[in-house]
Amino acid sequence: MNETRPEPTASGPVASRLEIDLEALDHNVAAWRKHLHHGPNPTRICAVIKADAYGLGVLPIARRLDSLGVEMFSVYGLDQALTLLRDGLRTPILLLIPQEYFNGDPVVQAALREQRLQPSVHDMTQLRSLNRLGEKLGAKVGVHLYIDTGMSRGGFSVDQVGQVLRELPNMRNLNLTGLYTHFATSDSNTAYLDEQHRLFVNAIEEHRDVIPQSTLIHVANTCAAARGTQYHHDMVRIGLGLLGFGPDLMTDSAPAHNTPSLKPVMRWVSDIRHIHAHLKGETVGYNRTHTLERDSVLGLVPVGYADGYPVALSNRSMVRVFVPGERTPSFAPVLGRVSMDQVVIDLTDVATHDPQTLRHAAVELISNTPDTPTSLPTLADQAQTHCYELLCRISNRIERIYLG
């Protein structure tokens, strides 16, 4: 799978595209199921598919996850939830944005009545507004209370938990379907992670007698879920981990045997549109940021920052070139500044025979092979950002192709 050569189209070139392997998604869900807490009440999976499933296309991803029995989706805004609801998916949706008011859309109203759409609640004003909404709908609205334990992005403080839980029984049009917090440093600082966890658990245990038994307790994002069952509780919220990343991004030590074995689901491919020779001493690209140290063969790849390939990768990153007639692909560095619609790559060590044989050769910009110069974590590190941003910034003008 990892060395599959993108095929040219009928007209010759390989179209720039994202190839998304749904069978790798299947593998990752199974890997998480094996890793999560088992027992009479096994930990559920809430699939975080906000921002168009991190740019990979929410409906194909959500449909596949729905077929795999994922227990809940979470998205940020109501527009994202509507995309899923209008597609007919029945998996309950956790709405992360603090939202007091909902329009009269019958699809939204039906989902609220059936508790297929469950808002997050951050303060009493929102809670009371949702209670009034439930009264109008003639139903109980399912809500998840968000408890702030140190992220400082809104929510109830741990000191407010008792007051809120005492008032909830008086709000007859609400059903407490979840209590949760969000970790700030699960990938990098276990001391702060454990402090947040302690604050949350203490607040819950202090008021356990007034929390309905059916209420879902959930705290873990991908990295916390990878660290161990102490963070799993009733449900975990996994986003990047479903796409094949997360445990490998931890910057502190985590036992290798304690983390699930995941497969990256996506790679980005394009092709070489032009081959040209240049002399030693010539400069490449805007602002002449690279000077050739030898006579060189350069190639033009029709992908640039308008497509989401960051300027920050200028003179830093590599691409993988699938040389016609050779079984093993070669790596070629990106030279000069990334342009709006194209990058220049150094083919000098790749074009060992006739350089023109590389015209329209396939190029892999992001690989689905871990631990390579073109892997997503490697490129994110070179761009001084993280995998989430690189995925989300890939333009919709790059076609998404779904395999498997």
Steps between C-alpha positions, in 0.01 A plus 500: 500500500768750597693473174198515266582711197238760410381430148497768227166618369397445141656832406837414654565683827418370845232725646594664829285324758464365850467124515306399811516132593179398675641156579770671704217676685347158569834383638533801728152462648573133571837594655331747733229250594771255602686767697206650690361383833310172476256343742124504561486862382775543236614852422315657208654698215395854417650572157610863473429595139485878524637726223385264224668204674823701520473579131461143376129520419252452781229295329714214364685485833183520710319237293788260542523566873123456532528160329770404750270571794666810641268611781511878457628776274616841614512812284547867583224703334136438418572519127731199538234309693240579233720344233488171690132522594387576146697201377278281715770379739349387832814507716452756781693825457672699774497869409810664645422867441319678787167568327193643674258535209401264220303591191172343399659253259284186532806276462669672796183496708443129436862424593469700824173324591656158441825602674695418185635856528644569845632851571795578727409742777747754636295723733164542675364742239545239230360228725181696569461588131520132404246413768256750346575350159416154632170633631414637156594172337304299753803284570811468712813641337811289568789715622866450588638731770852618419716539810809720470796347681776714354445545125341843559277485193169549679292255699393461862773517763540200729360718779177548306434131437303444820274800447424401141423140589266613780308727261470249216212298650290819487562526126253236393569537129867401521668163524859489628652272236865587564760661725841574354819699501781551250872452559752768405823297509419133445769483231774672696458537877359212704529695827251764381291231332467316830423821687213577263378143530514514881300824511233356271470163675482662844221732385306206355548270799397771745162520331462145371171453687324761282649392166273265302652158445448536123714818482813446291824605667767584241834677520753339265609632164726292276822527698334455837314196367831358379664542840281265697162380621500737800385773259248294305188517725175450304616650170807644328504774236739398222566711190855494369540150644239364260702643211814315608684759708527602861704260713803567281469873574552475876801704596561324830555132561206266461535121511496365146296196601237730649400665174289366211666419167348739247514551124497846335187519285609772257765587248533796262624436147566710192741480207794669326380738229829639375871403502772761456880516537683782683862588565690519825462844659151571368231584754156343543165664563377822656756700698775263378494297822694209351822508298589189300825345618534288184361467151148376571188346351190662647137395481176693536215354710161678465429536873557811713386693802160567341451123522613489861865410454660743747754768413670390822616184318709706256854358473414249774274221385536200271263336254500139386534439125376182334755455222362314196654154473644498853342304783621723782396867509761771558494808721561848359537825697281805452717793386422868535187660634168321464289697250124545484444217252828312468819378661842428349669172587858385445508200267876497445553177693177348370541569127798274452417427133275708275339765725201528269390150601391663826248727331162418657663261747292470816608700805390439857489814713359338815555129549290241680825325595604587857852613585590630154612849392152552350291379794250749641668527843839564335361775279309655789819513702689659210224759457510567876132415537298184571319234301157652563587824321666331202196278447246779539679742271500270193279679249170362376629554148708186560277205413430241770507137380367228732653152482372177649 
